[in-house]
Amino acid sequence: MAWFLGLGIAGVALLALSFVLDGVLEGLLDGLPGVDGVLKGLLSLPVIAGFLSMLGFSGAIVLETTGLGAVGATVAGVPAGVLTGWSAYRFGRALMLDSSGAAPRDADLIGVTGSVVTAIPAGGYGEVLVRLAGQPVKLAAKSPSAVARGAEVWVEQALSQSAVSVRPVER
């Protein structure tokens, strides 16, 4: 049972080490043949760590709870390790290929409301605070009419990435 527990603990330690060193150990596997081709991603440290951990811990559980012996524990642990490694591989690929986090564009500012931080003189620039994608963003703002500090404004046009044209909200 000590061998199986050792494999499980080694897998957890390898996973922690891969988080701490953040990709430094990944370079160790780059020199192996086939890593850049078919095996790319399958020989990553999280996949290997998941396989080792599940092989070790499930093998220890089977060995302790049944009378199958070391061979039976290995036969039960290998498929569990393969399933966990495959799951880690698929989860990692899903995270890497996720494209839903598109950066906000200038056009996303149009129609957003905000408040004036620095008073805007007629035809001049001041500052407004708007929320873009849930985050507060302070921008330079231009308005054809004077707008006092604290007034609520509406973005009409994005002049640049850091400047907008606004008009006061009338209620």
MDTraj code that builds the backbone (N, CA, C; nanometers):
import mdtraj as md
import numpy as np

residues = "MET ALA TRP PHE LEU GLY LEU GLY ILE ALA GLY VAL ALA LEU LEU ALA LEU SER PHE VAL LEU ASP GLY VAL LEU GLU GLY LEU LEU ASP GLY LEU PRO GLY VAL ASP GLY VAL LEU LYS GLY LEU LEU SER LEU PRO VAL ILE ALA GLY PHE LEU SER MET LEU GLY PHE SER GLY ALA ILE VAL LEU GLU THR THR GLY LEU GLY ALA VAL GLY ALA THR VAL ALA GLY VAL PRO ALA GLY VAL LEU THR GLY TRP SER ALA TYR ARG PHE GLY ARG ALA LEU MET LEU ASP SER SER GLY ALA ALA PRO ARG ASP ALA ASP LEU ILE GLY VAL THR GLY SER VAL VAL THR ALA ILE PRO ALA GLY GLY TYR GLY GLU VAL LEU VAL ARG LEU ALA GLY GLN PRO VAL LYS LEU ALA ALA LYS SER PRO SER ALA VAL ALA ARG GLY ALA GLU VAL TRP VAL GLU GLN ALA LEU SER GLN SER ALA VAL SER VAL ARG PRO VAL GLU ARG".split()
xyz = np.array([
    [0.0821, -0.1190, 0.0000],
    [0.0000, 0.0000, 0.0000],
    [0.0864, 0.1252, 0.0000],
    [0.2057, 0.1167, 0.0568],
    [0.2942, 0.2331, 0.0635],
    [0.3328, 0.2806, -0.0767],
    [0.3485, 0.1867, -0.1703],
    [0.3822, 0.2262, -0.3072],
    [0.2700, 0.3074, -0.3711],
    [0.1492, 0.2622, -0.3497],
    [0.0354, 0.3337, -0.4086],
    [0.0180, 0.4712, -0.3450],
    [0.0285, 0.4789, -0.2145],
    [0.0192, 0.6092, -0.1486],
    [0.1325, 0.7012, -0.1928],
    [0.2502, 0.6443, -0.2105],
    [0.3642, 0.7231, -0.2593],
    [0.3383, 0.7794, -0.3975],
    [0.2772, 0.6991, -0.4875],
    [0.2422, 0.7481, -0.6210],
    [0.1389, 0.8607, -0.6130],
    [0.0389, 0.8420, -0.5267],
    [-0.0641, 0.9452, -0.5112],
    [-0.0063, 1.0750, -0.4585],
    [0.0783, 1.0662, -0.3580],
    [0.1399, 1.1861, -0.2996],
    [0.2352, 1.2507, -0.3995],
    [0.3086, 1.1693, -0.4746],
    [0.3994, 1.2239, -0.5762],
    [0.3208, 1.2989, -0.6838],
    [0.2038, 1.2474, -0.7222],
    [0.1207, 1.3161, -0.8210],
    [0.0712, 1.4506, -0.7701],
    [0.0274, 1.4547, -0.6431],
    [-0.0187, 1.5814, -0.5844],
    [0.0981, 1.6797, -0.5742],
    [0.2158, 1.6323, -0.5346],
    [0.3337, 1.7188, -0.5250],
    [0.3734, 1.7714, -0.6635],
    [0.3638, 1.6864, -0.7650],
    [0.3961, 1.7281, -0.9012],
    [0.2977, 1.8348, -0.9501],
    [0.1704, 1.8182, -0.9161],
    [0.0713, 1.9182, -0.9530],
    [0.0985, 2.0514, -0.8836],
    [0.1294, 2.0467, -0.7546],
    [0.1618, 2.1698, -0.6811],
    [0.2873, 2.2352, -0.7384],
    [0.3851, 2.1548, -0.7733],
    [0.5083, 2.2076, -0.8312],
    [0.4819, 2.2728, -0.9669],
    [0.3913, 2.2136, -1.0460],
    [0.3601, 2.2737, -1.1761],
    [0.2878, 2.4066, -1.1595],
    [0.2077, 2.4230, -1.0540],
    [0.1417, 2.5514, -1.0281],
    [0.2418, 2.6551, -0.9807],
    [0.3319, 2.6151, -0.8932],
    [0.4289, 2.7095, -0.8364],
    [0.5266, 2.7572, -0.9432],
    [0.5775, 2.6653, -1.0243],
    [0.6769, 2.7023, -1.1251],
    [0.6137, 2.7472, -1.2563],
    [0.4836, 2.7341, -1.2702],
    [0.4059, 2.7893, -1.3812],
    [0.4700, 2.7711, -1.5188],
    [0.4822, 2.6490, -1.5616],
    [0.5289, 2.6213, -1.6957],
    [0.6782, 2.5999, -1.7101],
    [0.7563, 2.6249, -1.6059],
    [0.9006, 2.6059, -1.6167],
    [0.9319, 2.4584, -1.6396],
    [0.8600, 2.3716, -1.5699],
    [0.8854, 2.2283, -1.5860],
    [0.8324, 2.1727, -1.7178],
    [0.7421, 2.2433, -1.7832],
    [0.6893, 2.1976, -1.9117],
    [0.8013, 2.1858, -2.0153],
    [0.9014, 2.2694, -2.0062],
    [1.0131, 2.2659, -2.0997],
    [1.0939, 2.1381, -2.0904],
    [1.0890, 2.0689, -1.9776],
    [1.1610, 1.9429, -1.9637],
    [1.1079, 1.8360, -2.0580],
    [0.9793, 1.8430, -2.0906],
    [0.9180, 1.7423, -2.1765],
    [0.9294, 1.7771, -2.3244],
    [0.9739, 1.8981, -2.3575],
    [0.9801, 1.9405, -2.4974],
    [1.0813, 1.8630, -2.5794],
    [1.1853, 1.8107, -2.5198],
    [1.2881, 1.7398, -2.5937],
    [1.2497, 1.5980, -2.6297],
    [1.1438, 1.5464, -2.5723],
    [1.1031, 1.4091, -2.6011],
    [1.0460, 1.3978, -2.7415],
    [1.0759, 1.2875, -2.8112],
    [1.0212, 1.2717, -2.9464],
    [0.8690, 1.2562, -2.9418],
    [0.8003, 1.3200, -3.0352],
    [0.6552, 1.3083, -3.0450],
    [0.5778, 1.4074, -2.9607],
    [0.6446, 1.4827, -2.8736],
    [0.5739, 1.5744, -2.7847],
    [0.5104, 1.6878, -2.8641],
    [0.5764, 1.7348, -2.9697],
    [0.5209, 1.8436, -3.0498],
    [0.4141, 1.7950, -3.1470],
    [0.4063, 1.6661, -3.1683],
    [0.3090, 1.6137, -3.2637],
    [0.1848, 1.5608, -3.1948],
    [0.1705, 1.4290, -3.1980],
    [0.0509, 1.3620, -3.1477],
    [0.0355, 1.3785, -2.9969],
    [0.1442, 1.3764, -2.9244],
    [0.1372, 1.3779, -2.7786],
    [0.1316, 1.5174, -2.7184],
    [0.1262, 1.6218, -2.8007],
    [0.1248, 1.7576, -2.7471],
    [0.0036, 1.7760, -2.6562],
    [0.0274, 1.8159, -2.5345],
    [-0.0787, 1.8354, -2.4372],
    [-0.1044, 1.7135, -2.3510],
    [-0.0837, 1.5944, -2.4071],
    [-0.1047, 1.4731, -2.3283],
    [0.0097, 1.4493, -2.2300],
    [0.1259, 1.5047, -2.2582],
    [0.2390, 1.4906, -2.1665],
    [0.2631, 1.6183, -2.0874],
    [0.1568, 1.6895, -2.0560],
    [0.1719, 1.8073, -1.9718],
    [0.1756, 1.7624, -1.8260],
    [0.2321, 1.8457, -1.7410],
    [0.2439, 1.8077, -1.6008],
    [0.1101, 1.7900, -1.5298],
    [0.0082, 1.8716, -1.5550],
    [-0.1201, 1.8445, -1.4900],
    [-0.1798, 1.7090, -1.5301],
    [-0.1622, 1.6679, -1.6548],
    [-0.2136, 1.5384, -1.6991],
    [-0.1380, 1.4250, -1.6303],
    [-0.0063, 1.4351, -1.6268],
    [0.0745, 1.3317, -1.5611],
    [0.0451, 1.3276, -1.4114],
    [0.0314, 1.4439, -1.3505],
    [0.0022, 1.4501, -1.2074],
    [-0.1347, 1.3895, -1.1772],
    [-0.2341, 1.4174, -1.2595],
    [-0.3671, 1.3590, -1.2401],
    [-0.3646, 1.2082, -1.2535],
    [-0.2923, 1.1599, -1.3541],
    [-0.2807, 1.0152, -1.3729],
    [-0.2138, 0.9490, -1.2523],
    [-0.1004, 1.0034, -1.2113],
    [-0.0279, 0.9429, -1.0985],
    [-0.1090, 0.9470, -0.9693],
    [-0.1721, 1.0591, -0.9420],
    [-0.2496, 1.0725, -0.8188],
    [-0.3641, 0.9727, -0.8152],
    [-0.4405, 0.9650, -0.9230],
    [-0.5557, 0.8748, -0.9233],
    [-0.5124, 0.7295, -0.9244],
    [-0.4054, 0.6970, -0.9964],
    [-0.3533, 0.5609, -0.9939],
    [-0.3139, 0.5223, -0.8518],
    [-0.2404, 0.6091, -0.7859],
    [-0.1932, 0.5783, -0.6517],
    [-0.3044, 0.5706, -0.5493],
    [-0.3899, 0.6715, -0.5451],
    [-0.4936, 0.6732, -0.4418],
    [-0.6012, 0.5679, -0.4651],
    [-0.6454, 0.5488, -0.5906],
    [-0.7460, 0.4447, -0.6140],
    [-0.6856, 0.3059, -0.5957],
    [-0.5582, 0.2890, -0.6304],
    [-0.4914, 0.1613, -0.6050],
    [-0.4822, 0.1314, -0.4560],
    [-0.4520, 0.2335, -0.3773],
    [-0.4448, 0.2146, -0.2312],
    [-0.5817, 0.1805, -0.1738],
    [-0.6870, 0.2426, -0.2245],
    [-0.8223, 0.2131, -0.1754],
    [-0.8618, 0.0704, -0.2109],
    [-0.8370, 0.0284, -0.3350],
    [-0.8709, -0.1073, -0.3773],
    [-0.7895, -0.2090, -0.2998],
    [-0.6628, -0.1823, -0.2794],
    [-0.5764, -0.2745, -0.2063],
    [-0.6223, -0.2914, -0.0619],
    [-0.6664, -0.1856, 0.0001],
    [-0.7045, -0.1895, 0.1407],
    [-0.8453, -0.2449, 0.1617],
    [-0.9364, -0.2210, 0.0671],
    [-1.0759, -0.2616, 0.0878],
    [-1.1117, -0.3962, 0.0265],
    [-1.0301, -0.4482, -0.0613],
    [-1.0591, -0.5780, -0.1240],
    [-0.9399, -0.6698, -0.1038],
    [-0.9555, -0.7922, -0.1410],
    [-0.8465, -0.8888, -0.1313],
    [-0.7807, -0.9146, -0.2651],
    [-0.7819, -0.8159, -0.3548],
    [-0.7297, -0.8361, -0.4895],
    [-0.5773, -0.8360, -0.4970],
    [-0.5100, -0.7755, -0.4057],
    [-0.3652, -0.7687, -0.4089],
    [-0.3152, -0.6537, -0.4948],
    [-0.1839, -0.6498, -0.5118],
    [-0.1217, -0.5381, -0.5828],
    [-0.1577, -0.5367, -0.7314],
    [-0.1683, -0.6550, -0.7929],
    [-0.2021, -0.6618, -0.9350],
    [-0.3452, -0.6114, -0.9580],
    [-0.4376, -0.6546, -0.8740],
    [-0.5766, -0.6092, -0.8861],
    [-0.5896, -0.4604, -0.8603],
    [-0.5127, -0.4088, -0.7646],
    [-0.5153, -0.2653, -0.7358],
    [-0.4603, -0.1864, -0.8535],
    [-0.3575, -0.2383, -0.9187],
    [-0.3011, -0.1719, -1.0362],
    [-0.4000, -0.1760, -1.1523],
    [-0.4650, -0.2914, -1.1709],
    [-0.5644, -0.3054, -1.2780],
    [-0.6809, -0.2090, -1.2557],
    [-0.7191, -0.1834, -1.1324],
    [-0.8268, -0.0882, -1.1035],
    [-0.7766, 0.0558, -1.1097],
    [-0.6513, 0.0784, -1.0723],
    [-0.5981, 0.2141, -1.0659],
    [-0.5619, 0.2734, -1.2004],
    [-0.5156, 0.1917, -1.2945],
    [-0.4734, 0.2435, -1.4249],
    [-0.5903, 0.3060, -1.5022],
    [-0.7065, 0.2399, -1.5140],
    [-0.8168, 0.3071, -1.5848],
    [-0.8632, 0.4351, -1.5143],
    [-0.8623, 0.4346, -1.3819],
    [-0.9007, 0.5561, -1.3090],
    [-0.7995, 0.6673, -1.3361],
    [-0.6717, 0.6325, -1.3406],
    [-0.5683, 0.7315, -1.3709],
    [-0.5794, 0.7839, -1.5124],
    [-0.6066, 0.6951, -1.6081],
    [-0.6219, 0.7357, -1.7479],
    [-0.7425, 0.8288, -1.7619],
    [-0.8531, 0.7961, -1.6961],
    [-0.9722, 0.8807, -1.7027],
    [-0.9459, 1.0192, -1.6424],
    [-0.8745, 1.0225, -1.5315],
    [-0.8428, 1.1512, -1.4687],
    [-0.7456, 1.2315, -1.5547],
    [-0.6442, 1.1671, -1.6102],
    [-0.5502, 1.2354, -1.6989],
    [-0.6192, 1.2895, -1.8225],
    [-0.7095, 1.2087, -1.8815],
    [-0.7840, 1.2532, -1.9988],
    [-0.8734, 1.3714, -1.9639],
    [-0.9359, 1.3666, -1.8471],
    [-1.0207, 1.4783, -1.8038],
    [-0.9382, 1.6051, -1.7844],
    [-0.8205, 1.5931, -1.7267],
    [-0.7326, 1.7095, -1.7084],
    [-0.6893, 1.7652, -1.8440],
    [-0.6623, 1.6782, -1.9388],
    [-0.6241, 1.7205, -2.0735],
    [-0.7384, 1.7966, -2.1405],
    [-0.8597, 1.7401, -2.1360],
    [-0.9744, 1.8042, -2.2005],
    [-1.0094, 1.9364, -2.1329],
    [-1.0026, 1.9403, -1.9995],
    [-1.0320, 2.0630, -1.9265],
    [-0.9295, 2.1712, -1.9613],
    [-0.8021, 2.1332, -1.9689],
    [-0.6967, 2.2288, -2.0068],
    [-0.7166, 2.2825, -2.1473],
    [-0.7540, 2.1954, -2.2409],
    [-0.7789, 2.2401, -2.3788],
    [-0.8995, 2.3328, -2.3856],
    [-1.0032, 2.3013, -2.3083],
    [-1.1225, 2.3867, -2.3080],
    [-1.0885, 2.5257, -2.2558],
    [-1.0041, 2.5331, -2.1552],
    [-0.9641, 2.6631, -2.1023],
    [-0.8778, 2.7397, -2.2017],
    [-0.7887, 2.6704, -2.2702],
    [-0.7002, 2.7363, -2.3658],
    [-0.7741, 2.7844, -2.4899],
    [-0.8769, 2.7128, -2.5321],
    [-0.9471, 2.7458, -2.6550],
    [-1.0693, 2.8335, -2.6315],
    [-1.0958, 2.8718, -2.5071],
    [-1.2124, 2.9535, -2.4756],
    [-1.1949, 3.0910, -2.5372],
    [-1.2917, 3.1326, -2.6180],
    [-1.2816, 3.2625, -2.6835],
    [-1.3932, 3.3565, -2.6412],
    [-1.4597, 3.3248, -2.5313],
    [-1.5715, 3.4089, -2.4894],
    [-1.5262, 3.5363, -2.4192],
    [-1.4007, 3.5477, -2.3853],
    [-1.3519, 3.6652, -2.3140],
    [-1.2985, 3.7716, -2.4065],
    [-1.3771, 3.8111, -2.5043],
    [-1.3328, 3.9126, -2.5994],
    [-1.3171, 4.0475, -2.5293],
    [-1.2142, 4.1185, -2.5657],
    [-1.1889, 4.2501, -2.5072],
    [-1.2919, 4.3499, -2.5570],
    [-1.3349, 4.4413, -2.4703],
    [-1.4309, 4.5434, -2.5132],
    [-1.3707, 4.6339, -2.6206],
    [-1.4539, 4.6785, -2.7118],
    [-1.4112, 4.7676, -2.8191],
    [-1.4650, 4.9074, -2.7936],
    [-1.4194, 5.0033, -2.8734],
    [-1.4667, 5.1416, -2.8622],
    [-1.6175, 5.1505, -2.8842],
    [-1.6699, 5.0706, -2.9752],
    [-1.8127, 5.0745, -3.0062],
    [-1.8973, 5.0300, -2.8870],
    [-1.8398, 4.9527, -2.7965],
    [-1.9128, 4.9068, -2.6785],
    [-1.9425, 5.0207, -2.5815],
    [-1.8735, 5.1327, -2.5955],
    [-1.8955, 5.2475, -2.5078],
    [-2.0213, 5.3260, -2.5436],
    [-2.0639, 5.3192, -2.6682],
    [-2.1771, 5.3996, -2.7139],
    [-2.3040, 5.3534, -2.6427],
    [-2.3728, 5.4500, -2.5819],
    [-2.4959, 5.4205, -2.5105],
    [-2.4772, 5.3944, -2.3630],
    [-2.3536, 5.3924, -2.3159],
    [-2.3247, 5.3680, -2.1749],
    [-2.3452, 5.4979, -2.0975],
    [-2.4019, 5.4862, -1.9776],
    [-2.4164, 5.6042, -1.8931],
    [-2.3021, 5.6086, -1.7930],
    [-2.2757, 5.7290, -1.7442],
    [-2.1696, 5.7471, -1.6461],
    [-2.1906, 5.8773, -1.5725],
    [-2.0932, 5.9123, -1.4903],
    [-2.1021, 6.0382, -1.4165],
    [-1.9762, 6.1200, -1.4400],
    [-1.9927, 6.2500, -1.4338],
    [-1.8818, 6.3407, -1.4585],
    [-1.7944, 6.3479, -1.3333],
    [-1.6649, 6.3248, -1.3507],
    [-1.5678, 6.3303, -1.2411],
    [-1.5032, 6.4687, -1.2365],
    [-1.4649, 6.5196, -1.3515],
    [-1.4094, 6.6544, -1.3648],
    [-1.5027, 6.7312, -1.4585],
    [-1.5475, 6.8490, -1.4164],
    [-1.6435, 6.9275, -1.4947],
    [-1.5977, 6.9443, -1.6389],
    [-1.6940, 6.9382, -1.7293],
    [-1.6658, 6.9500, -1.8723],
    [-1.7091, 7.0894, -1.9185],
    [-1.6139, 7.1731, -1.9633],
    [-1.6528, 7.3040, -2.0159],
    [-1.7136, 7.2879, -2.1554],
    [-1.7917, 7.3838, -2.1989],
    [-1.8537, 7.3779, -2.3317],
    [-1.7460, 7.3684, -2.4385],
    [-1.7502, 7.2632, -2.5195],
    [-1.6534, 7.2434, -2.6263],
    [-1.5168, 7.1955, -2.5782],
    [-1.4979, 7.1818, -2.4481],
    [-1.3689, 7.1383, -2.3940],
    [-1.3758, 6.9969, -2.3385],
    [-1.2691, 6.9583, -2.2717],
    [-1.2588, 6.8228, -2.2170],
    [-1.2667, 6.8220, -2.0659],
    [-1.3309, 6.7205, -2.0133],
    [-1.3341, 6.6894, -1.8712],
    [-1.3157, 6.5392, -1.8573],
    [-1.3613, 6.4819, -1.7450],
    [-1.3467, 6.3383, -1.7256],
    [-1.4784, 6.2791, -1.6789],
    [-1.5054, 6.1566, -1.7267],
    [-1.6246, 6.0835, -1.6845],
    [-1.5841, 5.9451, -1.6356],
    [-1.6674, 5.8897, -1.5495],
    [-1.6480, 5.7534, -1.5005],
    [-1.7647, 5.6704, -1.5514],
    [-1.7336, 5.5686, -1.6329],
    [-1.8357, 5.4785, -1.6872],
    [-1.8014, 5.3361, -1.6473],
    [-1.8976, 5.2479, -1.6606],
    [-1.8734, 5.1056, -1.6356],
    [-1.8745, 5.0344, -1.7700],
    [-1.7636, 4.9711, -1.8011],
    [-1.7480, 4.8965, -1.9256],
    [-1.7161, 4.7529, -1.8902],
    [-1.8011, 4.6618, -1.9289],
    [-1.7865, 4.5199, -1.8975],
    [-1.7781, 4.4980, -1.7468],
    [-1.8524, 4.5792, -1.6726],
    [-1.8570, 4.5648, -1.5282],
    [-1.7439, 4.6324, -1.4534],
    [-1.6512, 4.6929, -1.5236],
    [-1.5365, 4.7569, -1.4607],
    [-1.5468, 4.9085, -1.4742],
    [-1.5137, 4.9828, -1.3678],
    [-1.5142, 5.1286, -1.3806],
    [-1.3981, 5.1754, -1.4684],
    [-1.4296, 5.2645, -1.5613],
    [-1.3290, 5.3169, -1.6544],
    [-1.3408, 5.4689, -1.6547],
    [-1.2287, 5.5357, -1.6340],
    [-1.2264, 5.6824, -1.6369],
    [-1.1751, 5.7262, -1.7731],
    [-1.2538, 5.8115, -1.8397],
    [-1.2208, 5.8537, -1.9749],
    [-1.2253, 6.0061, -1.9862],
    [-1.1501, 6.0589, -2.0803],
    [-1.1619, 6.2005, -2.1144],
    [-1.2940, 6.2162, -2.1881],
    [-1.3630, 6.3266, -2.1605],
    [-1.4943, 6.3454, -2.2205],
    [-1.5082, 6.4866, -2.2760],
    [-1.5721, 6.4943, -2.3886],
    [-1.5980, 6.6221, -2.4554],
    [-1.7494, 6.6365, -2.4699],
    [-1.7969, 6.7596, -2.4529],
    [-1.9396, 6.7848, -2.4660],
    [-1.9611, 6.9203, -2.5322],
    [-2.0647, 6.9336, -2.6179],
    [-2.0913, 7.0636, -2.6804],
    [-2.1418, 7.1669, -2.5795],
    [-2.1989, 7.1204, -2.4684],
    [-2.2455, 7.2136, -2.3642],
    [-2.1719, 7.1829, -2.2344],
    [-2.1672, 7.2812, -2.1474],
    [-2.0990, 7.2623, -2.0188],
    [-2.1762, 7.1624, -1.9333],
    [-2.1002, 7.0723, -1.8657],
    [-2.1613, 6.9718, -1.7783],
    [-2.0907, 6.9787, -1.6438],
    [-2.1690, 6.9926, -1.5369],
    [-2.1130, 7.0066, -1.4025],
    [-2.0665, 6.8722, -1.3474],
    [-1.9773, 6.8808, -1.2503],
    [-1.9265, 6.7617, -1.1816],
    [-2.0424, 6.6906, -1.1122],
    [-2.0455, 6.5558, -1.1242],
    [-2.1492, 6.4760, -1.0608],
    [-2.2707, 6.4517, -1.1481],
    [-2.2818, 6.5216, -1.2608],
    [-2.3975, 6.5041, -1.3498],
    [-2.3902, 6.3690, -1.4196],
    [-2.5074, 6.3133, -1.4483],
    [-2.5142, 6.1883, -1.5212],
    [-2.5085, 6.2184, -1.6706],
    [-2.4261, 6.1426, -1.7427],
    [-2.4096, 6.1658, -1.8866],
    [-2.4288, 6.0354, -1.9633],
    [-2.4475, 6.0514, -2.0929],
    [-2.4657, 5.9401, -2.1835],
    [-2.3600, 5.9510, -2.2928],
    [-2.2909, 5.8406, -2.3230],
    [-2.1854, 5.8412, -2.4249],
    [-2.2492, 5.8339, -2.5630],
    [-2.2208, 5.9352, -2.6446],
    [-2.2732, 5.9413, -2.7818],
    [-2.1774, 5.8817, -2.8836],
    [-2.0467, 5.9036, -2.8602],
    [-1.9487, 5.8639, -2.9608],
    [-1.8160, 5.8361, -2.8924],
    [-1.7432, 5.7373, -2.9435],
    [-1.6077, 5.7098, -2.8967],
    [-1.5118, 5.7843, -2.9894],
    [-1.4427, 5.8843, -2.9353],
    [-1.3506, 5.9642, -3.0156],
    [-1.2171, 5.8930, -3.0338],
    [-1.1738, 5.8220, -2.9308],
    [-1.0513, 5.7422, -2.9349],
    [-1.0659, 5.6362, -2.8267],
    [-0.9579, 5.5654, -2.7980],
    [-0.9660, 5.4623, -2.6947],
    [-0.9764, 5.5207, -2.5546],
    [-0.9416, 5.6487, -2.5415],
    [-0.9447, 5.7090, -2.4079],
    [-1.0311, 5.8355, -2.4011],
    [-1.1038, 5.8663, -2.5079],
    [-1.1862, 5.9877, -2.5089],
    [-1.3224, 5.9572, -2.5728],
    [-1.4258, 6.0191, -2.5158],
    [-1.5611, 5.9999, -2.5655],
    [-1.6314, 6.1344, -2.5762],
    [-1.7367, 6.1391, -2.6542],
    [-1.8238, 6.2547, -2.6638],
    [-1.9505, 6.2197, -2.5855],
    [-1.9935, 6.3073, -2.4963],
    [-2.1067, 6.2782, -2.4093],
    [-2.2111, 6.3884, -2.4174],
    [-2.3300, 6.3569, -2.3691],
    [-2.4342, 6.4580, -2.3514],
    [-2.5010, 6.4312, -2.2179],
    [-2.5506, 6.5345, -2.1517],
    [-2.6162, 6.5156, -2.0224],
    [-2.7455, 6.4360, -2.0374],
    [-2.7741, 6.3556, -1.9362],
    [-2.8992, 6.2815, -1.9329],
    [-3.0062, 6.3755, -1.8793],
    [-3.1162, 6.3879, -1.9535],
    [-3.2243, 6.4757, -1.9108],
    [-3.3365, 6.3899, -1.8544],
    [-3.3782, 6.4201, -1.7333],
    [-3.4841, 6.3429, -1.6671],
    [-3.6036, 6.4280, -1.6435],
])
top = md.Topology()
chain = top.add_chain()
for i, resn in enumerate(residues, 1):
    res = top.add_residue(resn, chain, resSeq=i)
    for name in ("N", "CA", "C"):
        top.add_atom(name, md.element.get_by_symbol(name[0]), res)
traj = md.Trajectory(xyz[None], top)
